[in-house]
Amino acid sequence: MGNPGNYHTTVLLHEAVDGLAVKEDGVYVDATFGGGGHSRLILEKLGPEGRLIAFDQDADAWSNKPDDNRLIPVTENFKYLRRFLRLHGHKEVDGILADLGVSSFQFDTAERGFSIRFDGPLDMRMDKRSELTAAKVLQTYSEAQLLQIFEQYGEVRNSRQLAKHIVASRRGMSIQTIETLKAILASVMKGNPNKYLAQVFQALRIEVNDELGVLKEFLQQAAESLKPGGRLSIISFHSLEDRIVKQYIKRGRWDEPGAYEKVAKPLLKPVNPKPLEPTEAELKINSRSRSAKLRVGERVAG
């Protein structure tokens, strides 16, 4: 078994699991197994009859799997939540936890292409079985498509100039590595270079993994899969995700309803009026937790 500490430092560990209000004989889902930190704590709180179904599409994560027959591993994206819950005979569950952050392992492994700190291929796939990579996005997307992802997913200040520059640059060279991309970006960067690169990388990663589309599918399935009184505990790391989670827990949707649209009653209600954030003590140990926000919703009786 791998060392979970090497894979990922679990963020808001106790707060996220406490949000589930774990019952000993309950059935729970860890939608993002990662380093297994949240899963281990849930298993500690479960009795012999309890069950934990854990999802992770990244094959590398499963080197951390604890040897526990109460754990059912699913090597798929959590957007298939309902399908696999049914497959394992649990149409409804008592609680679902998701940590939407990229794992420390993914950031620290150069060949995965997530980090601006190393050279490596422009990959960024959470699931190595999928076709679309960051290099493919940069090589094949139109200027309009690039503008849209940099503007919407990266909130990059000069998205229009950036998209135009990438399209012009790729006519003369192939953009396949992180160092090549950084060299191309050098002449158009605005403000703090690390922040600028982080925004560009975030935009590419969200696009490659369809993170916001997957999150919306997951939230809907999660709410429908909870028993009345069941909890959804979800940690997000940037404002785009947090906004979707907040709106869905509060209103049962993430877009503004039209003037004459009939709005369905939300399936969830917020447990905390404001999101929980890491303590000063946690920030000292793990600076990557700085932007984490935890929101907990409870399934209302339908």
ZIGI-V116534 format. One record per pair of residues at least 6 apart in sequence whose C-alpha atoms are under 8 Angstrom apart, sorted by sequence separation. I is the first residue (numbers start at 0). J is the second residue. If there is no record, write none. Layout:
# ZIGI-V116534
i=(I | I)
j=(J | J)
This chain:
# ZIGI-V116534
i=(32 | 55 | 84 | 105 | 106 | 112 | 149 | 150 | 174 | 189 | 204 | 205 | 235 | 246 | 247 | 256 | 282 | 84 | 106 | 107 | 112 | 124 | 188 | 246 | 281 | 282 | 29 | 105 | 106 | 109 | 111 | 112 | 113 | 124 | 137 | 150 | 246 | 29 | 42 | 81 | 109 | 110 | 111 | 112 | 113 | 123 | 124 | 149 | 222 | 244 | 41 | 73 | 109 | 110 | 111 | 112 | 113 | 122 | 123 | 221 | 243 | 111 | 112 | 121 | 122 | 233 | 242 | 277 | 110 | 111 | 121 | 122 | 146 | 251 | 277 | 38 | 111 | 121 | 146 | 149 | 251 | 252 | 120 | 250 | 251 | 276 | 277 | 38 | 146 | 168 | 181 | 250 | 251 | 276 | 277 | 58 | 146 | 249 | 251 | 276 | 53 | 55 | 56 | 57 | 145 | 248 | 275 | 276 | 51 | 52 | 53 | 54 | 55 | 56 | 57 | 165 | 247 | 248 | 249 | 274 | 275 | 50 | 51 | 52 | 53 | 54 | 55 | 56 | 143 | 248 | 249 | 274 | 275 | 21 | 25 | 49 | 50 | 51 | 52 | 53 | 54 | 55 | 56 | 142 | 247 | 248 | 249 | 274 | 16 | 23 | 24 | 32 | 48 | 50 | 52 | 54 | 55 | 56 | 142 | 248 | 273 | 274 | 15 | 22 | 23 | 24 | 29 | 30 | 31 | 32 | 33 | 47 | 54 | 55 | 21 | 22 | 23 | 24 | 25 | 26 | 27 | 28 | 29 | 30 | 31 | 32 | 54 | 161 | 164 | 271 | 12 | 16 | 21 | 23 | 24 | 25 | 26 | 27 | 28 | 29 | 30 | 31 | 142 | 270 | 271 | 9 | 12 | 16 | 23 | 24 | 25 | 26 | 27 | 28 | 29 | 30 | 35 | 141 | 269 | 270 | 7 | 8 | 23 | 24 | 26 | 28 | 34 | 39 | 161 | 214 | 218 | 269 | 270 | 6 | 7 | 9 | 13 | 33 | 42 | 160 | 269 | 270 | 6 | 8 | 9 | 32 | 33 | 35 | 42 | 137 | 138 | 211 | 215 | 268 | 269 | 34 | 35 | 211 | 218 | 267 | 268 | 4 | 35 | 267 | 268 | 3 | 138 | 267 | 268 | 3 | 52 | 157 | 266 | 267 | 3 | 156 | 266 | 266 | 138 | 266 | 138 | 137 | 134 | 155 | 134 | 134 | 155 | 223 | 154 | 155 | 222 | 153 | 222 | 31 | 153 | 30 | 153 | 248 | 153 | 248 | 149 | 152 | 153 | 245 | 30 | 149 | 152 | 244 | 151 | 152 | 241 | 149 | 152 | 237 | 6 | 121 | 148 | 149 | 152 | 236 | 237 | 120 | 121 | 148 | 236 | 120 | 121 | 235 | 236 | 6 | 119 | 120 | 234 | 235 | 118 | 119 | 148 | 234 | 235 | 118 | 119 | 234 | 3 | 117 | 118 | 233 | 234 | 1 | 2 | 232 | 233 | 0 | 1 | 115 | 232 | 233 | 0 | 1 | 26 | 232 | 0 | 28 | 231 | 232 | 0 | 27 | 30 | 31 | 112 | 230 | 231 | 26 | 27 | 28 | 29 | 30 | 31 | 230 | 231 | 25 | 26 | 27 | 28 | 29 | 30 | 31 | 136 | 230 | 231 | 25 | 26 | 27 | 28 | 29 | 30 | 31 | 34 | 57 | 58 | 229 | 230 | 33 | 56 | 57 | 228 | 229 | 56 | 57 | 133 | 227 | 228 | 133 | 136 | 227 | 228 | 21 | 226 | 227 | 228 | 21 | 225 | 227 | 133 | 227 | 19 | 132 | 19 | 131 | 222 | 19 | 16 | 123 | 124 | 15 | 115 | 123 | 115 | 124 | 125 | 123 | 124 | 115 | 123 | 114 | 113 | 152 | 113 | 8 | 7 | 8 | 6 | 7 | 6 | 7 | 5 | 6 | 5 | 95 | 95 | 94 | 91 | 92 | 93 | 91 | 92 | 93 | 90 | 91 | 92 | 99 | 100 | 78 | 91 | 93 | 94 | 95 | 96 | 97 | 98 | 99 | 100 | 77 | 78 | 93 | 94 | 95 | 96 | 97 | 98 | 99 | 100 | 80 | 92 | 93 | 94 | 95 | 96 | 97 | 98 | 99 | 78 | 79 | 94 | 78 | 81 | 77 | 80 | 81 | 80 | 78 | 81 | 19 | 20 | 19 | 18 | 19 | 18 | 19 | 18 | 16 | 15 | 15 | 15 | 14 | 11 | 11 | 10 | 8 | 18 | 10 | 15 | 10 | 11)
j=(38 | 61 | 90 | 111 | 112 | 118 | 155 | 156 | 180 | 195 | 210 | 211 | 241 | 252 | 253 | 262 | 288 | 91 | 113 | 114 | 119 | 131 | 195 | 253 | 288 | 289 | 37 | 113 | 114 | 117 | 119 | 120 | 121 | 132 | 145 | 158 | 254 | 38 | 51 | 90 | 118 | 119 | 120 | 121 | 122 | 132 | 133 | 158 | 231 | 253 | 51 | 83 | 119 | 120 | 121 | 122 | 123 | 132 | 133 | 231 | 253 | 122 | 123 | 132 | 133 | 244 | 253 | 288 | 122 | 123 | 133 | 134 | 158 | 263 | 289 | 51 | 124 | 134 | 159 | 162 | 264 | 265 | 134 | 264 | 265 | 290 | 291 | 53 | 161 | 183 | 196 | 265 | 266 | 291 | 292 | 74 | 162 | 265 | 267 | 292 | 70 | 72 | 73 | 74 | 162 | 265 | 292 | 293 | 69 | 70 | 71 | 72 | 73 | 74 | 75 | 183 | 265 | 266 | 267 | 292 | 293 | 69 | 70 | 71 | 72 | 73 | 74 | 75 | 162 | 267 | 268 | 293 | 294 | 41 | 45 | 69 | 70 | 71 | 72 | 73 | 74 | 75 | 76 | 162 | 267 | 268 | 269 | 294 | 37 | 44 | 45 | 53 | 69 | 71 | 73 | 75 | 76 | 77 | 163 | 269 | 294 | 295 | 37 | 44 | 45 | 46 | 51 | 52 | 53 | 54 | 55 | 69 | 76 | 77 | 44 | 45 | 46 | 47 | 48 | 49 | 50 | 51 | 52 | 53 | 54 | 55 | 77 | 184 | 187 | 294 | 36 | 40 | 45 | 47 | 48 | 49 | 50 | 51 | 52 | 53 | 54 | 55 | 166 | 294 | 295 | 34 | 37 | 41 | 48 | 49 | 50 | 51 | 52 | 53 | 54 | 55 | 60 | 166 | 294 | 295 | 33 | 34 | 49 | 50 | 52 | 54 | 60 | 65 | 187 | 240 | 244 | 295 | 296 | 33 | 34 | 36 | 40 | 60 | 69 | 187 | 296 | 297 | 34 | 36 | 37 | 60 | 61 | 63 | 70 | 165 | 166 | 239 | 243 | 296 | 297 | 63 | 64 | 240 | 247 | 296 | 297 | 34 | 65 | 297 | 298 | 34 | 169 | 298 | 299 | 35 | 84 | 189 | 298 | 299 | 36 | 189 | 299 | 300 | 173 | 301 | 174 | 174 | 174 | 195 | 175 | 176 | 198 | 266 | 198 | 199 | 266 | 198 | 267 | 77 | 199 | 77 | 200 | 295 | 201 | 296 | 198 | 201 | 202 | 294 | 80 | 199 | 202 | 294 | 202 | 203 | 292 | 202 | 205 | 290 | 60 | 175 | 202 | 203 | 206 | 290 | 291 | 175 | 176 | 203 | 291 | 176 | 177 | 291 | 292 | 63 | 176 | 177 | 291 | 292 | 176 | 177 | 206 | 292 | 293 | 177 | 178 | 293 | 63 | 177 | 178 | 293 | 294 | 62 | 63 | 293 | 294 | 62 | 63 | 177 | 294 | 295 | 63 | 64 | 89 | 295 | 64 | 92 | 295 | 296 | 65 | 92 | 95 | 96 | 177 | 295 | 296 | 92 | 93 | 94 | 95 | 96 | 97 | 296 | 297 | 92 | 93 | 94 | 95 | 96 | 97 | 98 | 203 | 297 | 298 | 93 | 94 | 95 | 96 | 97 | 98 | 99 | 102 | 125 | 126 | 297 | 298 | 102 | 125 | 126 | 297 | 298 | 126 | 127 | 203 | 297 | 298 | 204 | 207 | 298 | 299 | 93 | 298 | 299 | 300 | 94 | 298 | 300 | 207 | 301 | 94 | 207 | 95 | 207 | 298 | 96 | 96 | 203 | 204 | 96 | 196 | 204 | 197 | 207 | 208 | 207 | 208 | 200 | 208 | 200 | 200 | 239 | 204 | 102 | 102 | 103 | 102 | 103 | 103 | 104 | 103 | 104 | 104 | 221 | 225 | 225 | 223 | 224 | 225 | 224 | 225 | 226 | 224 | 225 | 226 | 233 | 234 | 213 | 226 | 228 | 229 | 230 | 231 | 232 | 233 | 234 | 235 | 213 | 214 | 229 | 230 | 231 | 232 | 233 | 234 | 235 | 236 | 217 | 229 | 230 | 231 | 232 | 233 | 234 | 235 | 236 | 216 | 217 | 232 | 217 | 220 | 217 | 220 | 221 | 221 | 220 | 224 | 229 | 230 | 230 | 230 | 231 | 231 | 232 | 232 | 232 | 232 | 233 | 234 | 275 | 276 | 277 | 277 | 285 | 295 | 288 | 293 | 291 | 293)
